[in-house]
Amino acid sequence: DTHVHTGFSFDAFGQGTLAVPGDAYRYARGETIGIQPYDEKGRAQESVRLRRPLDYAVVTDHSDLLGETRICGDASQPGHDSLVCRVVRRFPKLGYALVNGHVYSNESPSRYSFCGEAGQGCLEAGRGPWRETRDAAEAHYDRSRACSFTTFVGYEWTGMPGGYNVHRNVIFRNAVVQDYPTTYIETPTQEGLWSALSSECLDAGNGCDVLAIPHNSNVSGGRMFTTS
């Protein structure tokens, strides 16, 4: 599976998902995990299990709102009581529509004011989920001779300018990855994504290797195939 979201992604979070990357990999390996609905103490009321475990998987949470999702879901974070986060928690469908329009569908996306100067508060808040994503991939990689399950570190760059989907699932070959995933907000062009992957990975001289898989190019309005 090359496209898995967890509660670190804004859309999955808005649907009540509490599973984190470690849970996603346990599920991929054939273990039973809890799913929504959850009770008031966060205990899952349903469970799910694959009939047949997978050979490999990669968690590709949206890079763009990693910090905002963490802030809105964690009462200890500055910005948790912002109007945006309160709407997201109280009216998740409305919150998704508002945030999606402000960020993913915007030709010139920007961070919300609760992210602080130059969006640094949200970028910093996203470092924890990104670190946990990398750690989960390493923890669940079967490095024994059996090699029964392989994980990859990855993320989804979520450009959707004007509502046209130009998403890319970015998947790294090994544990050497970008210090922070490229986001559509700071890098709102496909060419910018490729440039970042070149400078921060392919040309870094540290063994980093990566590929970017187009996602839902059928709804890109042709933007996925521009040549300029």
PyMOL commands that set and color helices and strands:
alter all, ss='L'
color gray80, all
select helices_A, chain A and resi 10-14+21-28+66-73+83-90+92-102+113-115+117-125+127-140+161-163+190-202+217-219+223-225
alter helices_A, ss='H'
color red, helices_A
select strands_A, chain A and resi 33-38+44-48+56-59+150-157+168-172+210-214
alter strands_A, ss='S'
color yellow, strands_A
deselect
rebuild
show_as cartoon
